[in-house]
Amino acid sequence: MILERLAAQFGDGGLKTDADSLQQYGKDWTSAYQPDPLAVVLPQDTEQVIALVRLANEIGFALVPSGGRTGLSGGAVARDQEVVVAFDRMNRILDFNAVDRHVICEPGVVTEQVQQFAEQQGLFYPVDFASSGSSQIGGNVATNAGGIKVIRYGMTRQWVMGLKVVTGSGELLDLNRGLVKNATGYDFRQLFIGSEGTLGLIVEVTLALTRPPEDPTVLLFAVTDMVASMEVLQLFQQQLQLSAFEFFSDEALNHVIQDKGLQRPFETRAPFYVLIEFENDSEARLEKSMELFESCVESGWVVDGTISQSVGQAESLWRLREDISETISRFSPYKNDISVKVSRIPDFLSQVDELVCARYPDFEIIWFGHIGDGNVHLNILKPADLALAEFQSRCARVSKEVFQLVQKFGGSISAEHGVGLLKKPFLHSSRDSAEIEYMRAVKKVFDPNGVLNPGKIFDK
């Protein structure tokens, strides 16, 4: 009956039930879950989304929203005969206002498309990450995506000026309407940002744009240890406005160089590297960056470094950091996306590193992340001769201990990838029981019959 009703409404190419499509649309970048959706629906407009949600309530089936499927928490996985709602056909930029610097787009617009559109207007959309060529704006908003420039520009949340969402009961809400100042009660826009499709389906987004950075220049330093990287951060932040401050381990760099055929940035090798980006808009700023580099060397924190001399060189240096995720993906890495206050990073990383080295003596450990905003990615690579299920089981047991440290330091078990299915058992490490009960209550208000992305973030 469900497929018959769906075919009647979406039979114009908007319904897919073949095995390949079910596999393609039923999963995200996690490999821990086997997708098993009933069907895939690709609505063309808001009216079709409303009709689909109302049908789900009428005859009783669940919906799993799907964007670019680049998530890493299982938030877009359909594994229990749900109907996947994919927004690939809702992919238009609808409007642009040069005075407000606002662009209005549908949820299926790819991140890179917004970035390119902004550039054509002489403006800049700063939310950026390795998956910008395939991730979709709706998914970015639903997970409050972060990325490489959060230290200066913040998360996706900071750039969403308005939302249109279809709630779990099929109502259309028009939230904030692009206003800069709006003190008229609860800001439900912020509630839907990061809700992982559990409260409503995003059908339109108003994004703010800003001026482009002037001559973004990249520094890459070899640092002696994790603590030294934080000393470098503190010194540079006192003197320069940074656009990015990333770090990665020598093991991560080795994988990128071998896989991509790239050259090492300098002969000196070190345990860790930091990548710094800043606006090089004056000779004085460039001179200041060189002074700071020399100070870091004198302090013993940095043992070598290089600076980009052109846009092409800056992009090449960025590749050493940005290509890590793609490079190690063939090892089926077990990922932890964790964060604490920046001031607590040195002690936190020291304890986590000691723990994982003791628990994973036979596994390769890859560190990288957005250390400038307190977010680090801990990746454990699967040995070739170990079954995936056994590997993930062993890593999950150690994750409990990692998350205990996260809780001890007052941090987050998921800095930017959401909770989904993967982090759900550990939600209590970042949220207390009262908060979780309020979250369940909010879910009930906007999705009374539980048709939207059930089982994600928490169980009923």
C-alpha positions in Angstrom: 0.0 0.0 0.0 2.8 2.4 0.9 4.6 2.0 -2.5 1.3 2.3 -4.4 0.5 5.6 -2.7 4.0 6.9 -3.3 3.9 5.8 -6.9 0.6 7.7 -7.3 2.2 10.9 -6.0 5.8 10.7 -7.2 5.7 8.4 -10.2 7.2 11.1 -12.5 10.7 10.0 -11.8 10.5 11.0 -8.2 10.3 7.5 -6.8 13.1 4.9 -6.8 12.8 1.3 -5.6 15.7 -0.4 -7.5 18.4 -2.1 -5.4 21.2 0.3 -6.5 19.2 3.4 -5.6 18.2 1.9 -2.2 21.9 1.3 -1.5 23.1 4.6 -2.8 20.5 6.8 -1.0 20.1 4.7 2.1 23.5 5.4 3.7 26.0 8.1 4.5 29.8 7.9 4.8 29.6 5.7 7.8 30.3 2.0 7.2 28.9 0.6 10.4 25.3 0.1 9.2 23.7 -1.8 6.4 21.1 0.3 4.6 17.6 -1.2 4.1 15.1 1.5 3.0 11.7 0.7 1.5 12.0 3.4 -1.2 13.6 6.7 -2.2 11.5 9.8 -2.9 12.9 12.8 -4.6 10.5 15.7 -4.2 10.6 18.6 -6.6 9.2 21.4 -4.4 7.9 22.3 -1.0 4.3 21.2 -1.8 5.5 17.7 -2.5 7.4 17.6 0.7 4.3 18.6 2.7 2.3 16.0 0.9 4.8 13.3 1.6 5.0 14.1 5.3 1.2 14.1 5.6 1.0 10.8 3.8 3.6 9.4 6.2 1.4 10.4 9.1 -1.8 9.1 7.4 -0.7 5.6 6.7 2.2 5.2 9.1 5.7 5.1 7.7 9.0 6.8 8.6 11.0 9.3 6.6 14.8 9.6 6.6 16.1 12.9 5.1 19.1 12.6 2.8 21.3 15.4 1.5 24.8 14.8 0.0 25.2 11.8 2.2 28.6 12.9 3.5 27.7 12.6 7.1 29.9 10.6 9.5 27.4 9.7 12.3 24.8 7.5 10.6 22.3 10.4 10.7 21.1 9.8 7.1 21.1 5.9 7.3 17.8 4.2 6.5 18.1 0.7 7.9 14.5 -0.3 8.9 12.4 0.0 5.8 12.0 3.8 6.0 11.4 6.0 3.0 14.4 8.1 2.1 13.7 11.8 1.2 16.5 12.9 -1.1 16.6 16.6 -2.1 18.7 16.2 -5.2 16.0 17.7 -7.4 15.4 20.7 -5.1 18.7 22.3 -6.1 18.0 25.8 -7.2 19.3 29.1 -6.1 16.1 31.1 -5.8 17.0 34.7 -5.1 19.8 37.0 -4.2 19.8 40.5 -2.6 22.9 42.5 -2.9 21.9 45.0 -0.2 21.2 42.4 2.4 23.9 40.1 1.1 21.5 37.2 1.3 21.1 34.2 -1.0 18.0 32.0 -0.9 18.4 28.5 -2.0 16.7 25.1 -1.9 18.2 22.3 0.4 19.7 20.3 -2.4 22.1 23.1 -3.5 25.7 21.9 -3.1 27.9 23.8 -0.8 30.5 24.6 -3.5 27.7 26.0 -5.7 26.9 28.6 -3.0 30.6 29.4 -2.7 30.9 29.9 -6.4 27.7 32.0 -6.6 29.0 34.2 -3.8 32.3 34.7 -5.6 30.4 35.7 -8.8 28.7 38.5 -6.7 32.1 39.6 -5.3 31.2 38.1 -1.9 32.2 35.1 0.1 30.4 32.1 1.8 32.9 31.0 4.5 31.6 27.6 5.6 34.0 25.2 4.0 35.2 21.6 4.4 36.6 18.7 2.4 33.1 17.6 1.2 32.0 21.0 -0.1 31.9 19.5 -3.6 29.1 17.0 -2.7 27.5 18.1 0.6 24.2 19.9 0.4 23.1 23.0 2.1 20.1 21.3 3.7 22.3 18.7 5.3 24.8 21.4 6.4 22.0 23.2 8.3 20.6 20.0 9.7 23.9 19.1 11.2 25.2 22.6 11.9 28.3 21.8 9.8 31.6 23.4 10.8 34.8 22.9 8.9 38.1 24.6 8.5 37.3 28.3 9.1 35.2 28.1 12.3 37.9 29.9 14.3 37.0 33.1 12.4 33.6 32.6 10.8 31.8 30.2 13.1 29.6 27.3 12.3 26.8 27.1 9.7 24.4 28.4 12.4 26.0 31.9 12.2 25.1 32.2 8.5 21.5 31.0 8.5 19.3 34.1 8.4 16.0 32.3 7.6 14.6 28.8 7.2 11.5 27.2 5.8 10.8 23.8 7.3 8.1 21.2 7.1 7.4 19.8 10.6 6.7 16.2 11.4 3.0 16.9 11.3 3.2 18.5 7.8 3.0 22.2 8.7 5.2 24.7 6.9 7.1 27.2 9.1 8.8 30.3 7.8 11.4 31.2 10.4 13.1 34.6 11.0 12.6 35.7 7.3 16.1 37.0 6.9 15.9 39.5 9.7 19.1 40.6 11.4 17.3 41.7 14.6 14.2 39.9 15.7 13.2 39.7 19.4 9.7 38.3 19.1 9.8 35.2 21.2 11.5 31.8 20.6 13.9 31.6 17.7 12.8 28.2 16.3 15.2 28.7 13.4 18.1 27.9 15.8 16.3 24.9 17.1 16.0 23.3 13.7 19.7 24.0 12.9 21.6 20.9 14.1 18.4 18.9 14.7 19.5 16.2 12.2 16.1 16.0 10.5 14.3 14.8 13.6 12.0 17.9 13.9 11.4 18.9 10.4 12.5 18.8 6.7 14.3 21.9 5.5 12.9 23.1 2.2 14.5 26.6 1.9 17.5 28.4 3.4 18.4 32.1 3.5 22.2 32.4 3.9 24.2 35.5 4.7 27.3 36.2 2.6 30.3 38.4 3.5 33.2 40.2 1.9 35.9 37.9 0.5 39.3 37.7 2.4 42.2 39.6 1.0 45.1 37.5 -0.2 44.6 34.5 2.1 48.1 33.3 3.0 49.1 29.9 4.5 51.8 29.1 6.9 52.8 25.5 7.6 54.9 24.7 10.7 56.5 21.6 12.0 55.9 21.5 15.8 57.5 19.4 18.5 54.3 18.2 20.2 50.6 18.9 20.7 51.2 21.3 23.6 53.6 23.3 21.4 50.8 23.7 18.8 48.6 25.5 21.3 51.5 27.8 22.3 51.8 28.7 18.6 48.0 29.3 18.5 48.0 31.6 21.5 50.9 33.7 20.2 49.5 34.1 16.7 46.0 34.9 17.9 47.3 37.7 20.1 48.9 39.4 17.0 46.9 38.4 13.9 43.3 37.7 12.9 43.4 34.0 11.9 41.1 32.5 9.3 42.1 28.9 10.1 44.3 27.0 12.5 44.5 23.3 11.7 46.8 20.5 12.9 47.7 17.0 11.8 50.1 14.3 12.7 53.2 13.1 10.7 51.4 9.8 10.2 48.5 11.7 8.5 50.9 13.6 6.3 52.7 10.4 5.3 49.4 8.9 4.0 48.5 12.0 2.0 52.0 12.2 0.4 52.1 8.5 -0.5 48.5 8.4 -1.8 48.4 11.7 -3.7 52.0 11.7 -4.9 52.7 15.1 -3.2 56.0 16.6 -2.1 56.9 17.2 1.5 56.7 20.9 2.3 60.2 20.9 3.9 62.8 18.3 4.8 62.4 18.5 8.5 60.0 15.9 10.0 58.1 16.4 13.2 55.4 14.6 15.2 52.8 17.2 14.3 52.2 20.1 11.9 50.0 23.2 12.2 48.5 25.1 9.2 47.7 28.7 9.7 45.7 31.0 7.3 45.5 34.7 7.6 44.7 37.7 5.4 48.0 39.1 4.0 46.5 42.5 3.2 49.6 44.6 4.1 53.3 44.4 4.3 53.1 45.0 8.0 50.9 41.9 8.5 53.4 39.8 6.5 56.3 41.1 8.5 54.4 40.4 11.7 53.8 36.8 10.7 57.5 36.3 10.1 58.4 37.8 13.5 56.0 35.4 15.1 57.5 32.5 13.3 60.9 33.4 14.5 59.6 33.7 18.0 58.1 30.2 17.8 61.4 28.8 16.6 63.3 30.6 19.4 60.9 29.2 22.0 61.5 25.7 20.7 57.9 25.1 19.6 58.5 25.1 15.8 61.4 23.4 14.1 60.7 24.3 10.5 58.1 26.1 8.4 57.1 27.5 5.0 54.8 30.3 3.7 52.7 30.3 0.5 53.9 32.8 -2.1 50.8 32.4 -4.4 47.3 31.2 -4.5 48.5 27.9 -6.0 51.0 27.4 -3.3 48.4 28.1 -0.6 46.1 25.5 -2.2 48.9 23.0 -2.3 49.6 23.4 1.4 45.9 23.1 2.2 45.8 19.8 0.3 48.2 18.3 2.9 45.4 18.8 5.5 42.2 18.6 3.4 43.1 15.3 1.6 43.6 13.4 4.9 40.0 12.1 5.2 39.8 10.9 1.6 43.2 9.3 1.8 42.6 7.2 4.9 39.0 6.3 3.9 40.3 3.0 2.3 41.3 1.9 5.8 37.7 2.0 7.1 38.7 4.4 9.9 36.9 4.5 13.2 36.4 8.2 13.8 35.9 10.3 16.9 34.9 13.9 16.4 35.5 15.4 19.8 35.9 18.9 21.3 36.6 20.8 24.5 37.3 24.4 25.3 40.4 25.6 23.5 42.1 26.3 26.8 41.8 22.7 27.9 43.1 21.2 24.7 46.7 20.4 25.9 45.7 18.4 29.0 42.8 16.8 27.2 44.8 15.6 24.2 47.6 14.4 26.4 45.2 12.1 28.3 43.3 10.9 25.2 46.6 10.2 23.4 47.9 8.2 26.3 44.7 6.2 26.5 44.4 5.3 22.9 48.1 4.4 22.5 47.7 2.0 25.4 44.4 0.5 24.2 45.4 0.3 20.5 49.0 -0.9 20.5 48.5 -2.7 17.2 46.4 0.0 15.4 47.6 3.0 13.5 46.3 6.2 15.1 45.8 9.3 12.9 45.3 12.8 14.5 44.1 15.8 12.7 41.5 18.5 13.2 40.4 22.1 13.8 42.5 22.5 16.9 42.1 26.3 16.9 38.4 25.9 17.8 38.9 23.0 20.2 37.8 20.3 17.8 40.1 17.3 17.0 39.5 14.2 14.9 40.8 10.9 16.3 41.0 8.2 13.5 41.8 4.6 14.2 42.8 2.7 11.0 41.6 -0.9 10.5 44.3 -3.5 9.9 43.9 -5.3 6.6 43.6 -8.7 8.2 40.9 -7.7 10.8 37.2 -8.2 10.1 35.3 -4.9 10.0 32.8 -5.9 12.6 35.5 -7.0 15.1 37.5 -3.8 14.5 34.4 -1.6 15.1 33.5 -3.5 18.2 37.0 -3.1 19.7 37.0 0.6 18.9 33.5 1.2 20.3 34.6 -0.3 23.6 37.5 2.1 23.8 35.3 5.0 22.7 33.5 4.6 26.0 36.7 5.5 27.8 37.4 8.4 25.4 34.0 9.8 26.0 34.5 9.5 29.8 37.5 11.8 29.3 35.3 14.1 27.1 32.8 14.3 30.0 35.5 14.9 32.5 36.8 17.9 30.5 33.2 19.2 29.9 33.5 18.6 26.1 31.4 17.3 23.3 31.3 13.8 21.9 30.4 15.2 18.5 31.8 18.6 17.6 30.5 18.9 14.1 29.3 15.6 12.7 26.1 15.2 14.8 24.9 12.3 16.9 22.9 10.1 14.4 23.1 6.4 15.2 26.8 6.2 15.9 27.1 8.5 18.9 23.6 7.9 20.3 24.7 5.4 23.0 27.1 8.1 24.3 24.9 11.1 24.3 24.8 11.2 28.1 28.5 12.1 28.1 27.6 15.5 26.7 24.0 16.0 27.8 22.6 15.3 31.2 19.3 13.3 31.7 17.2 16.4 32.2 18.4 17.9 28.9 17.7 14.6 27.0 14.2 14.5 28.4 13.6 18.0 27.2 14.9 17.1 23.8 12.5 14.2 23.6 9.7 16.5 24.6 10.6 19.0 21.8 10.7 16.1 19.3 7.2 15.2 20.4 5.9 18.7 19.8 7.2 19.0 16.2 6.9 15.4 15.2 4.0 13.9 17.3 3.8 10.6 15.5 7.5 10.1 15.2 7.7 9.9 11.4 10.9 12.0 11.0 14.3 10.2 11.2 13.3 7.9 14.1 16.0 6.4 16.3 18.5 9.2 15.6 20.1 11.2 18.4 18.0 9.2 21.0 15.4 6.5 21.1 11.8 7.2 22.0 
